[in-house]
Amino acid sequence: MGALAAFVGVGLLAALAAPADYDWPLDAPRTLTSSFGEPRRTHIHAGIDLGTGGRTGIACRAVGDGWVARLRMSPFGFGKALYVQLDDGPLVVYAHLDGFAAPMAERAWREQVQRGRYTFDVQLPAQEIRVQRGQIVAWSGDTGVGYPHLHFEVRDGDVATNPQNRGFAVDDAVPPTLQAVEILPLDAQAHVEGGSEPVVLEAPPVRPLRAAGRLGFAVRAFDRAAPGHQQVPYRYEVRVDGRPLFRAVHERFDYADNHQIVLDYDQEELWRHDRRYFLLFARASSRLPGREAAAAAGRGQVIAGIPEAAGLDDPSLLAPGAHEVEVEVADVAGQSRQMRFSFLASSVPQLEPLQVQVVGDSVQLGVTASDADGDSLELRLQQSRDPQSGWTTLPWRAGERRHTWRAAIAWDGKSPLVFRARVTDPSGLQALATGAPARPERQGKFALRVTNQWRYGLLEIGIEPEAILSAPPRLALLANNGKRREVGPLRQTGDKRYAWSAAVEDLEDFDGLVVEATASDGRRAILQEELQARILRRGRARRIDLHPSLRFEFERQTLLETIALRLRDTDPAALGLGPELRPAGPCVVAEPRTAALDAPVRVHVVPAATPAAAGAQGGIGLFVWERGQLTFLAAPNEAGELVGESSALGIFAVLRDSTPPVLRDFRCLPRRGAPPQLQCFVADAGSDLGDGDLQAHIDGVVAIPEWDPESGRVRLHPTRPLAAGAHRLVMRAEDRVGNQSERSWEFTLP
């Protein structure tokens, strides 16, 4: 395979092949409302959504000759779905249907009658039901979702492929919109404009940015193939100094890796600001195809500011100096948009703690700095008797070595005195240090504020003392075995702000931290903060008992990346529980909420944590609150234990639901030329009905209840014809913690 093919990838080359000639699957104008590869809450959109103008009941046709391979009906997900295996290879899927055409409808009905319930998923024998090209096979609907449309997929076995490159393209004359580019510092030494936070560019900056270390790029963009609808672009690419660095295409993926969508987007930005930035680099554990980096070692990231990188033919290693970045997004039709900007690979200067020594009636001051780029540095040295009132410039002289300076000032040993040094490199990056002469310890305390932030495999601890310190604070992590580990050095980011960061991979378990600091006036402060963390490494199984009421079990395959798991109690009132759910046990936040899981984590509730459960009215359940949605995980098992599995970390809560479902509003609706439609409504605002735990009997004979969870409507389908005269319907509903309700209605057919 040549260099182009190696970078572009097999998926894109396959897309460039001539598509097959198929019929269009829907009797409606070609309107694309959602594209292949779009992110959903827990998965990748595996097909294209075709608009129906807000209507249901539009004919869906066989796109080629083949046979029906699978039929499904469910209140959720795909709703009513039809799978057709085409004779020439692909499997096509029609989902969210209103109904099947004959003979598929008869086959589905037999399955429901045999099971006595609405929900089923059945594989059909090969060639049992043949379909011909152009034949009506179903009608479009809105089952499983809240708006009418046809979801259409083209699969190769268990691999979803982009229908627009398989013969189902939609006209698109509008190029994508590139909204913003994000630059992310990805290790403890990386920075953008001197800081460790990501920087967002909505337009090219007027001057080159200053950045160095391990950096990644991300882009926020959308495509618009139809008015009023936004889709994701088909292709993303980033180039540095004109050389390809990373390319991604939404072309194909294995259904087994569908959940890995979490690795494609900046989850921190999504969690904080609800904005989706597609990462222009591959996370180490990603198995999604079509994500191709020019250099395998960098995976699409760059390491900027490495002097020895100047002669290496690796686009991910960048020497100090100016570099140009070009980010491009394109649609399936090949239309594209770009953003170009420059950055200057320049390391931030470093300042050692100020050397302050009292000699007689004067203070001798020493300043030492360094710069990894070898730049010359400019010093600004200041003193203050009262920092609240201002600072004055202090004369200095050059020291014996490069980047060292000395100064002296008279001092009576009693009055307040603090110093501030700031060095600046030619690119404008700065380093700051403050200090003061050592003073006798005095009574009185001052406040210390400590923050911790975990993102992209980094722990960053911020320390903000109330007063200017005589020397940098001391920071130590407290291990769970009682040992104390001093860490540093700390970076001073303001007159009264310090920070320290480290890669989670380099940390061990710890239970807290200690900060010790001395103010310039001699007051001392010590803060000890509980910060229980367990370092969970990808590929290792581990059982976590950090919380007295919950136990977490991570299997070897659970984590996609190493994380630092933290647990803390929270108020369940923040979950917005609604009228039926009440706290009945622990409510615990498991962080980081952005952790990427490859398999569910198992959560056990310690039985003693729910003492009120025994004998109390109403069932209890384990729930997880994640991204604004409360999801039921488990009811007590036969041993009375609550054990559930969750595909994400979030807020885990034990809740009580003592309200049974409400059955109401039975109606017998006449239909021209057809038997009346029987329907009622069911409502449950607590643990809900799962996949529709409903039972219906008419005159003692099973009827099939078709439940729409969004409206609560239940359509009843008698399994035998109803004669004219009086009939009796009995409906039963049970929620997922065992609350049951039953109601009957009498009705008469003319």
VEXMAR-410136 format. One record per residue (C-alpha): x, y, z. Coordinates in steps of 0.02 Angstrom, whole numbers, plus 50000, padded with zeros to 5 digits. Example, Ala and Ser with C-alpha at 12.3 -4.5 7.8 and 13.67 -1.06 7.14 Angstrom:
REM VEXMAR-410136
506154977550390
506844994750357
REM end
This chain:
REM VEXMAR-410136
500005000050000
500725016949951
500975032050062
499305039750015
498345023750050
499245021250214
498705038450276
496975039150199
496535021850262
495615007250188
493915014150239
494085029850134
494805020549985
493295008949990
492175024249990
492995030549830
492435014949736
490905016349623
489305013949726
488045000449683
486445004649588
484965003249706
483195010149716
482855023949841
482105016650002
480735029650031
479325036949926
479785054749975
481015068249919
482815064749964
482945074650126
484385070650245
484005075150425
485435065550510
487035058850436
488075043250465
489305044850609
488375057850710
488635056550899
487185050651003
487165050051193
487905032551204
488285027351025
488705032250847
487285035150725
487465020050610
486405025750464
485575040650384
483915048250435
482745052750293
481425066050320
479585062550290
478915080250309
478235076350483
477115062450414
477005043850449
476395030150333
477515033950182
477945018550081
479675010750109
480305000149965
481544986149941
483104994149867
483584977749781
483144959349773
483414949549933
482584941450083
481984946950255
483314942250382
482614949650542
481074957850618
481014967950779
479714977150881
480064986951039
479415002751124
481205009351122
482705010951008
482295006150829
480455003550870
479794992950727
481264987850618
481484977250461
483134969650402
483334964450221
484824954250161
485164959349981
485694946049858
487234956049809
487944956949986
487414971450099
486114970350237
484934985450239
483934991050390
482305001050397
481915007550574
480595017650669
479255010450555
477395012450575
477074994950512
477664980650402
476914975950234
476324958350198
476944945050221
478124952550352
476654959250452
475874941850465
477544934450518
477754947650653
475974945050716
476244926250733
477794929850837
476844941450953
475384929650975
476564915251013
477484925651144
475954934551210
476834951351210
477244965751096
479154965551105
480124952851003
481714951350900
481774936550781
483014930550651
482154922850499
482814907950401
483694912650240
482514914650092
480944911750197
480224928550143
480864935049976
480704953349923
480954960949752
481714977449704
480404991449715
479204981049822
478364990149968
479054981850125
478484993850262
477815011250301
478795024950387
478345029750564
478975036750728
479075021150838
480485021250966
480805040050939
479875056450951
479745062350771
479265054150605
480705048950491
481525033650415
483165027650487
484085018150350
485685007950366
486834998150251
487854984850340
489184972250295
488774959250427
489034968050594
489944982650513
488934998450482
489435008050325
489025025350262
487475023750151
487935039450053
489445030249985
488465014249950
487235021049823
486115031949934
486865049249914
485865065049948
486155080949847
487175093549946
487695110249873
488185118650038
489925116150114
490105112650300
490205126550429
491805126950532
491345135450696
492915134450803
494565125650831
495145120351004
496975118251058
497195106551206
498735105051318
498915086351348
500315084051474
500945092551632
502255102551537
501135108251394
500415125751383
499455137251267
499785155751297
500635150851460
499135141751533
498575123751549
496765126651496
496185123251316
496085138451203
494635140351079
494855149750915
493265155450828
494335164850701
496185164950661
497125175350793
497925191750741
499625185750804
500385168450822
499885159250980
501255153751098
501205135351142
502315120551180
502285102751247
501085089051195
499625097251106
498055091051023
496815099650908
494925098150900
493595105950790
491765110850809
490855110350642
489255104850559
488605101050386
486905105650316
486245094950174
484435100450204
483715116750272
483385116350458
484455101050492
486265099850547
487365084650516
489175080650557
490495082950422
491085067450332
492955070850339
494105079850463
495925083750432
497325093450514
498975098050433
500505106050514
501725115650405
500855108650252
501105090450304
499645078850348
499535075350533
497835067050560
496285062650459
494625055150510
493155049550402
491425043450450
491425028350337
491215012050434
491315004450607
490964988050693
489384988150800
490394980650942
491364997050952
489865008550937
490055014951115
491815021251078
491035037451017
491605044351186
493385043951121
493005054750969
492465070351062
493145081951196
492085075451339
492675089151458
492045102751342
490425093051314
490175090851501
490565108851547
489815118851404
488765106551302
489835109551147
490465095451037
492265096450980
492875082150871
494625077050924
495895077950784
496955064250861
496645046050905
496515041051087
497665026451127
496255014051157
495155018551007
494695004250890
493635014950774
494235013950594
494525028850482
495545038150613
497255039150532
498805047950598
500315051350488
501475046150631
500895031550738
501855037450890
500985054350896
499235047950851
498875065250780
499565074950929
501105085950916
502545088651036
503085106551007
504695114951057
505905100251048
507605106550987
508185089450926
506605087650819
507255099550688
507985086150574
506705072350601
505445067850467
504005066450589
502585079250578
502145076450761
503845082750823
504055101450805
505615111750834
505545128550924
504915142450813
503415146550704
502245133250634
500645134150532
499115123450568
497715120350444
496095112050499
494875106250364
493135098750369
492245091750216
490585083750170
490275068050066
490115078749909
491915084749934
491495102749983
492595109150123
493005123450241
494685127350321
495425137650462
497265142050462
498245149250607
500035150350666
500815146350832
502535149050903
503295133850988
504055141951141
504275135051317
503745145151468
505225151951568
505495144851741
505885154551900
506605146052053
505975151552225
506725168452270
508275167552380
507945180052520
509275181952654
509375194652796
511145201152822
511275214052960
510115228452920
509865223552738
509045210152634
510045201252499
508975194952355
509445181752226
508425177752070
508755162451961
507795158251801
507945146251655
507195143951483
507165127551389
507255136851223
508895145251270
508075162351253
508735178151333
507585183751475
507085200851535
506885203451722
505695215151811
506025215751999
504875224552120
504655227352307
503185232552414
502885237352594
501015235152564
500515225252408
498745231952423
499425249452388
500615244952247
502375239752198
503965249552162
505375244452046
506945237752130
508665239952047
509655224052016
511315218251948
511735203251842
512355187851934
513865176951899
512905165351785
511675168051644
509895171151700
510395175551878
510165192451959
510535200252128
509855214952228
509985222152403
508855233452505
508945240952678
507715233852804
507385236552988
506835218653015
505105223753074
504135232652938
503215222652804
504225218652649
503855207452499
504705205052331
504035200652159
505085194852011
504435192551835
505455186351687
504885187651505
505555178551352
505595186251177
503905178551133
503075187051282
502905171751394
503185175451577
503595167151743
503215174651914
503905172352089
503555181352252
504475180152417
504865188752580
506165188252720
505855174752847
504915181552998
504675174153171
503115163553179
501655173453246
499905169753307
498475170453185
497935160553034
497505164152855
496405154952733
497025142552603
495915137652458
496345121652367
495535115752205
495815099952105
495405096751924
495545080451828
495555080651639
496325070651498
497375060051612
498025074951713
497785080051894
498005098651924
497965105452101
497755124152127
498225133052289
497615150652327
498225157852494
497365173052566
499035181852592
500665183452495
501845169852552
503645171352605
504055155752500
503075143752390
501875132352487
502305114152520
501145101152445
501065082852492
499905068552443
499355056652580
499425038652523
498125026152583
499495016752678
499835032252784
501395037752691
501635055852643
502345060252471
503025077652443
502685083852266
503295098552165
503895109952101
502395121352103
502105134551968
501645151852028
500235158351919
499835174252014
500385184352165
499325172652272
499065157652158
500055141652134
499765125752034
500475108252018
500025094951891
500475076951855
499935062951740
498705050951820
499755036651749
501175042151862
500145042752022
499755029652154
498195028352262
498015042452388
496745047952516
497065066552529
498285080752521
499145092652641
499645110652603
500795120352719
501125138852692
501895153652783
501315171452751
502535185652730
502065192052904
502475175452989
500735167953004
500615149552961
499235139252882
499015120552863
497595113052763
497225094552750
495915089552624
495135072552597
495325068052415
495135049252407
495715042952239
496055025652171
497095024652013
496215012251899
497315006751757
496685000951590
496794982151570
496774978451758
495314971951859
494994980152026
493704980452164
493444997352247
492744999452424
493065018052445
491295021552504
490495012652653
488875009652559
489425005952380
490654993952302
491254995652122
491964981452019
493004985351866
493434970651753
495004970251645
494024976451494
493004989851585
494115005051559
494685012451396
495945023651486
496775025051656
495745035651776
495795041751955
494135036252031
493435047752165
491825045652264
490865058452365
489135059752441
487885072052369
486105077852399
484845067652297
483745083052286
484915089052148
484295074852036
482555082152013
481715065852063
479925070352021
478335065152112
478605046452132
480415043752183
481105046552358
482865044052430
483045027052512
484925024952532
486595032052477
486775045052340
488575045152280
489485054552142
490755043652051
492045053951957
492735057651831
491035058851748
491925059151580
492765042151604
492715031451446
492115013751478
492314998951360
491174987851466
489944991451607
490534994251785
489654983551915
488944992852065
488474984052228
487474992452366
487954986352538
486344979152613
486574988652776
486505004852675
484625002852648
483944997452818
482265005652786
481944994652635
481394979252728
479514978652749
479234996252688
477885000352562
478525001652385
480054994552302
481795001452297
482985002252152
484735007452103
484815021951980
486165031951895
486035050351847
487135053851698
487115068851579
485455074951645
484575058151630
484035046451769
484205028151720
483595012951816
484944999951846
484274986351961
482944980652083
483404969352230
483904951852177
483314935752260
484544938552402
483884956252427
485464964252356
485524978952239
486784974952102
486774984651939
487864988151789
488155005351715
488985010351551
489535027051624
490055034951788
488835047251865
487785049452021
487245032652092
485715033352204
484585021052295
482795027252274
481095021452329
479595020552213
477975016852306
476785022452168
476085009452047
475815013851864
474195023051823
473035015451693
471725027451625
470665034051482
470085018451391
469355022351221
468535012251084
468845022350926
467865018250768
468825015850605
468055015850431
468114998550354
469084991050500
468754985150677
468754998850810
470435003850884
470544999851069
471725010651169
472095017051343
473505026551428
474795021651557
475885033451658
477335030251775
478525044151829
479595033151940
480555017351897
479535015951735
478945000351643
480584994451569
480264987051398
478394987851425
477864976051563
476024976551514
474754962651504
473034963751424
471594951351415
469944953651326
468624941551386
470044931351463
471024930051299
472734938151277
472804954551180
474434962451123
474774979651202
475774991451091
476475004751208
477195021651156
478275027451304
478305045651249
476425048251241
475935034351361
474665027751235
474345009051229
473535001951073
472724985051101
472734971550968
471534957051005
472254940150959
470554934150898
469134943650811
467904952050930
466074949050897
464734962250916
464134964451093
464844966951267
466674963751310
467804965851460
469594972051454
470794968851599
472454978251597
473914975051713
475514985451726
477064982851833
478524994651853
480314988951872
480324988652061
478754977952071
477334990452096
475794983552008
474134990451954
472614982551872
471074990251795
469604983851695
468384991851575
466764985951497
466434990551316
465204986051181
465504983550995
464054987150876
REM end
